[in-house]
Amino acid sequence: MDVNDFRNLVTLLSFVLFGGIVKWAWSRRNQAGFDEAEMLPFLEDAPATSIPVTRTAAASAPASTRPENWHE
C-alpha cells in the first residue's frame, strides 16, 4: 500500500462522511429541531431585572462595568 492508496481511501471516506452528513441534515426526523433552531434569533430575551447599584458595589466593580454616572 503506497501513499496514493492511502489518499484514495481518505478521499472515499471523506465523501461517504459528507454524504452521511447531508442525509442527516435533510432527514425528516430532524426537521422539528431545525425549525425550532431557525426561530431562535427572533425570540425576545427575558427582561433583565434591575438591581440597584450602591456606591460600594460600584467602587469594587471593574472600571468597564461601572455605571456611566460613576466618577472617582
DSSP file (Angstrom, degrees, kcal/mol; ACC not computed):
  #  RESIDUE AA STRUCTURE BP1 BP2  ACC     N-H-->O    O-->H-N    N-H-->O    O-->H-N    TCO  KAPPA ALPHA  PHI   PSI    X-CA   Y-CA   Z-CA
    1    1 A M              0   0    0      0, 0.0     2,-0.1     0, 0.0     0, 0.0   0.000 360.0 360.0 360.0 116.2    0.0    0.0    0.0
    2    2 A D     >  -     0   0    0      1,-0.0     4,-1.5     0, 0.0     3,-0.5  -0.381 360.0 -89.1 -99.0-177.0    1.6    3.2   -1.1
    3    3 A V  H  > S+     0   0    0      1,-0.2     4,-2.2     2,-0.2     5,-0.1   0.804 122.8  59.1 -65.8 -30.3    0.7    6.8   -0.3
    4    4 A N  H  > S+     0   0    0      2,-0.2     4,-2.4     1,-0.2    -1,-0.2   0.874 103.3  51.9 -68.4 -36.0   -1.7    7.1   -3.3
    5    5 A D  H  > S+     0   0    0     -3,-0.5     4,-2.2     2,-0.2    -1,-0.2   0.904 109.9  50.0 -63.8 -39.9   -3.8    4.2   -2.0
    6    6 A F  H  X S+     0   0    0     -4,-1.5     4,-2.5     2,-0.2    -2,-0.2   0.906 109.9  50.3 -63.9 -42.4   -4.0    6.0    1.4
    7    7 A R  H  X S+     0   0    0     -4,-2.2     4,-2.4     1,-0.2    -2,-0.2   0.909 110.5  49.8 -62.9 -42.2   -5.0    9.2   -0.4
    8    8 A N  H  X S+     0   0    0     -4,-2.4     4,-2.5     2,-0.2    -2,-0.2   0.909 110.9  49.7 -62.9 -41.5   -7.7    7.4   -2.3
    9    9 A L  H  X S+     0   0    0     -4,-2.2     4,-2.6     2,-0.2    -2,-0.2   0.917 111.2  48.2 -63.7 -44.3   -9.0    5.8    0.9
   10   10 A V  H  X S+     0   0    0     -4,-2.5     4,-2.3     2,-0.2    -2,-0.2   0.898 112.1  50.2 -63.9 -40.3   -9.1    9.1    2.7
   11   11 A T  H  X S+     0   0    0     -4,-2.4     4,-2.3     2,-0.2    -2,-0.2   0.924 112.0  47.3 -63.1 -44.6  -11.0   10.7   -0.2
   12   12 A L  H  X S+     0   0    0     -4,-2.5     4,-2.3     2,-0.2    -2,-0.2   0.919 113.0  48.0 -63.7 -44.6  -13.5    7.9   -0.3
   13   13 A L  H  X S+     0   0    0     -4,-2.6     4,-2.5     1,-0.2    -1,-0.2   0.885 111.2  51.5 -64.3 -38.3  -14.1    8.1    3.4
   14   14 A S  H  X S+     0   0    0     -4,-2.3     4,-2.6     2,-0.2    -1,-0.2   0.910 109.9  49.4 -64.3 -41.7  -14.5   11.8    3.3
   15   15 A F  H  X S+     0   0    0     -4,-2.3     4,-2.4     2,-0.2    -2,-0.2   0.911 111.9  47.9 -64.3 -42.5  -17.1   11.5    0.5
   16   16 A V  H  X S+     0   0    0     -4,-2.3     4,-2.2     2,-0.2    -2,-0.2   0.912 112.2  49.7 -64.7 -42.3  -19.0    8.9    2.5
   17   17 A L  H  X S+     0   0    0     -4,-2.5     4,-2.2     2,-0.2    -2,-0.2   0.915 110.4  50.3 -62.2 -43.4  -18.9   11.1    5.6
   18   18 A F  H  X S+     0   0    0     -4,-2.6     4,-2.4     1,-0.2    -2,-0.2   0.923 109.9  50.4 -61.0 -44.5  -20.1   14.1    3.6
   19   19 A G  H  X S+     0   0    0     -4,-2.4     4,-2.4     1,-0.2    -1,-0.2   0.884 109.6  51.4 -61.5 -38.4  -23.0   12.0    2.2
   20   20 A G  H  X S+     0   0    0     -4,-2.2     4,-2.4     2,-0.2    -1,-0.2   0.890 109.5  49.2 -65.1 -39.7  -23.9   10.9    5.7
   21   21 A I  H  X S+     0   0    0     -4,-2.2     4,-2.6     2,-0.2    -2,-0.2   0.911 111.6  49.1 -66.2 -41.7  -24.0   14.5    7.0
   22   22 A V  H  X S+     0   0    0     -4,-2.4     4,-1.9     2,-0.2    -2,-0.2   0.920 111.8  49.0 -63.6 -43.0  -26.2   15.6    4.1
   23   23 A K  H  < S+     0   0    0     -4,-2.4     4,-0.5     1,-0.2    -2,-0.2   0.911 112.8  47.8 -62.5 -42.4  -28.5   12.7    4.7
   24   24 A W  H >< S+     0   0    0     -4,-2.4     3,-0.9     1,-0.2    -2,-0.2   0.914 111.2  50.7 -63.6 -43.2  -28.7   13.5    8.4
   25   25 A A  H 3< S+     0   0    0     -4,-2.6    -1,-0.2     1,-0.2    -2,-0.2   0.837 115.6  41.4 -66.8 -32.4  -29.3   17.2    7.7
   26   26 A W  T 3< S+     0   0    0     -4,-1.9    -1,-0.2    -5,-0.2    -2,-0.2   0.363  86.4 119.0 -97.8   5.1  -32.2   16.6    5.3
   27   27 A S    X   -     0   0    0     -3,-0.9     3,-1.0    -4,-0.5     4,-0.3  -0.441  66.6-130.7 -73.5 147.1  -33.9   13.8    7.2
   28   28 A R  G >  S+     0   0    0      1,-0.2     3,-1.2     2,-0.2     4,-0.5   0.786 101.6  66.1 -68.9 -28.3  -37.4   14.4    8.3
   29   29 A R  G 3  S+     0   0    0      1,-0.3     4,-0.3     2,-0.1    -1,-0.2   0.721 102.8  48.6 -70.2 -17.1  -36.9   13.4   11.9
   30   30 A N  G <> S+     0   0    0     -3,-1.0     4,-2.1    -6,-0.2    -1,-0.3   0.490  86.5  90.9 -93.9  -5.1  -34.6   16.4   12.4
   31   31 A Q  H <> S+     0   0    0     -3,-1.2     4,-2.7    -4,-0.3     5,-0.2   0.883  82.5  52.6 -61.9 -41.4  -37.0   18.9   10.9
   32   32 A A  H  > S+     0   0    0     -4,-0.5     4,-2.0     1,-0.2    -1,-0.2   0.916 111.1  47.2 -62.6 -42.7  -38.7   19.8   14.1
   33   33 A G  H  > S+     0   0    0     -4,-0.3     4,-2.2     1,-0.2    -1,-0.2   0.893 113.7  47.4 -65.5 -39.0  -35.4   20.6   15.8
   34   34 A F  H  X S+     0   0    0     -4,-2.1     4,-2.2     2,-0.2    -2,-0.2   0.875 109.4  53.7 -70.1 -36.8  -34.2   22.7   12.9
   35   35 A D  H  X S+     0   0    0     -4,-2.7     4,-0.7    -5,-0.2    -2,-0.2   0.907 111.4  46.2 -62.7 -40.5  -37.5   24.6   12.7
   36   36 A E  H >< S+     0   0    0     -4,-2.0     3,-0.8    -5,-0.2     4,-0.4   0.912 112.4  50.4 -66.3 -42.5  -37.1   25.5   16.4
   37   37 A A  H >< S+     0   0    0     -4,-2.2     3,-1.0     1,-0.2    -2,-0.2   0.837 103.1  59.3 -66.6 -33.0  -33.5   26.5   15.9
   38   38 A E  H 3< S+     0   0    0     -4,-2.2    -1,-0.2     1,-0.2    -2,-0.2   0.733 104.6  51.4 -70.9 -18.4  -34.2   28.7   13.0
   39   39 A M  T XX S+     0   0    0     -3,-0.8     3,-1.4    -4,-0.7     4,-0.6   0.536  82.1  94.7 -92.0  -7.6  -36.6   30.8   15.1
   40   40 A L  G X4 S+     0   0    0     -3,-1.0     3,-1.2    -4,-0.4    -1,-0.2   0.860  79.1  55.8 -55.4 -41.2  -34.1   31.4   18.0
   41   41 A P  G 34 S+     0   0    0      0, 0.0    -1,-0.3     0, 0.0    -2,-0.1   0.755 107.4  51.7 -64.9 -19.8  -32.8   34.8   16.7
   42   42 A F  G <4 S+     0   0    0     -3,-1.4     2,-0.2    -4,-0.1    -2,-0.2   0.522  84.4 104.2 -95.8  -5.8  -36.3   36.1   16.7
   43   43 A L  S << S-     0   0    0     -3,-1.2     2,-0.3    -4,-0.6    -3,-0.0  -0.529  74.1-119.9 -75.3 141.5  -37.2   35.2   20.2
   44   44 A E        -     0   0    0     -2,-0.2     2,-0.1     1,-0.1    -1,-0.1  -0.602  25.2-119.5 -81.8 141.3  -37.3   38.0   22.7
   45   45 A D        -     0   0    0     -2,-0.3    -1,-0.1     1,-0.1     3,-0.1  -0.428  34.3 -97.7 -73.9 153.0  -34.9   37.8   25.6
   46   46 A A        -     0   0    0      1,-0.1    -1,-0.1    -2,-0.1     2,-0.0  -0.483  50.8 -97.7 -66.7 140.4  -36.4   37.8   29.1
   47   47 A P        -     0   0    0      0, 0.0     2,-0.2     0, 0.0    -1,-0.1  -0.358  38.7-117.0 -63.9 138.9  -36.2   41.3   30.6
   48   48 A A        -     0   0    0      1,-0.1     2,-0.3    -3,-0.1    -3,-0.0  -0.519  27.2-119.1 -74.6 140.4  -33.3   41.9   32.8
   49   49 A T        -     0   0    0     -2,-0.2     2,-0.6     1,-0.1    -1,-0.1  -0.586  25.7-119.3 -80.3 144.1  -34.1   42.6   36.4
   50   50 A S        -     0   0    0     -2,-0.3    -1,-0.1     2,-0.0     0, 0.0  -0.742  27.4-168.8 -88.1 120.6  -32.9   46.0   37.7
   51   51 A I        -     0   0    0     -2,-0.6     2,-0.1     0, 0.0    -2,-0.0  -0.944  25.5-121.1-109.4 121.9  -30.5   45.7   40.6
   52   52 A P        -     0   0    0      0, 0.0     2,-0.6     0, 0.0    -2,-0.0  -0.366  22.9-135.9 -64.0 138.3  -29.8   49.0   42.4
   53   53 A V        -     0   0    0     -2,-0.1     2,-0.2     4,-0.0     3,-0.0  -0.853  18.3-158.8 -98.9 120.7  -26.1   49.9   42.3
   54   54 A T     >  -     0   0    0     -2,-0.6     4,-2.4     1,-0.1     5,-0.2  -0.506  30.6-108.4 -91.7 166.6  -24.7   51.1   45.6
   55   55 A R  H  > S+     0   0    0      1,-0.2     4,-2.0     2,-0.2     5,-0.1   0.887 119.1  48.0 -64.2 -39.3  -21.6   53.2   45.9
   56   56 A T  H  > S+     0   0    0      2,-0.2     4,-1.7     1,-0.2    -1,-0.2   0.880 111.7  50.0 -70.6 -36.3  -19.6   50.3   47.5
   57   57 A A  H  > S+     0   0    0      1,-0.2     4,-0.8     2,-0.2    -2,-0.2   0.904 112.9  46.6 -67.2 -39.6  -20.7   47.9   44.8
   58   58 A A  H  < S+     0   0    0     -4,-2.4     3,-0.3     1,-0.2    -2,-0.2   0.863 110.5  53.1 -69.8 -35.0  -19.8   50.3   42.0
   59   59 A A  H  < S+     0   0    0     -4,-2.0    -1,-0.2     1,-0.2    -2,-0.2   0.853 110.6  46.2 -69.7 -33.4  -16.4   51.1   43.6
   60   60 A S  H  < S+     0   0    0     -4,-1.7    -1,-0.2    -5,-0.1    -2,-0.2   0.614  95.7  94.8 -85.0 -10.5  -15.5   47.4   43.8
   61   61 A A  S  < S-     0   0    0     -4,-0.8     5,-0.1    -3,-0.3    -3,-0.0  -0.467  89.3 -96.0 -78.0 151.0  -16.6   46.7   40.2
   62   62 A P    >>  -     0   0    0      0, 0.0     3,-1.9     0, 0.0     4,-0.6  -0.294  37.4-109.9 -60.8 153.3  -14.1   46.8   37.4
   63   63 A A  G >4 S+     0   0    0      1,-0.3     3,-0.7     2,-0.2    -2,-0.1   0.812 116.3  60.3 -58.0 -32.0  -13.9   50.1   35.6
   64   64 A S  G 34 S+     0   0    0      1,-0.2    -1,-0.3     0, 0.0    -3,-0.0   0.703 109.5  42.1 -71.8 -17.4  -15.5   48.6   32.5
   65   65 A T  G <4 S+     0   0    0     -3,-1.9    -1,-0.2    -7,-0.1    -2,-0.2   0.380  86.7 114.0-110.1   3.3  -18.7   47.6   34.4
   66   66 A R  S << S-     0   0    0     -3,-0.7    -8,-0.0    -4,-0.6    -7,-0.0  -0.414  77.9 -94.2 -72.2 150.5  -19.2   50.7   36.5
   67   67 A P    >   -     0   0    0      0, 0.0     3,-1.7     0, 0.0    -1,-0.1  -0.252  32.1-116.6 -61.2 153.3  -22.2   52.9   35.8
   68   68 A E  T 3  S+     0   0    0      1,-0.3    -2,-0.1    -3,-0.1    -3,-0.0   0.814 113.7  55.3 -63.1 -30.5  -21.7   55.8   33.4
   69   69 A N  T 3  S+     0   0    0      2,-0.0     2,-0.5     0, 0.0    -1,-0.3   0.333  82.5 112.1 -87.7  10.3  -22.5   58.3   36.1
   70   70 A W    <   +     0   0    0     -3,-1.7     2,-0.4   -12,-0.0    -4,-0.0  -0.713  42.5 178.7 -86.1 127.3  -19.8   57.0   38.4
   71   71 A H              0   0    0     -2,-0.5    -2,-0.0     1,-0.1    -3,-0.0  -0.996 360.0 360.0-129.9 131.6  -16.9   59.3   39.0
   72   72 A E              0   0    0     -2,-0.4    -1,-0.1   -13,-0.0    -2,-0.0   0.456 360.0 360.0 -85.7 360.0  -14.0   58.6   41.2
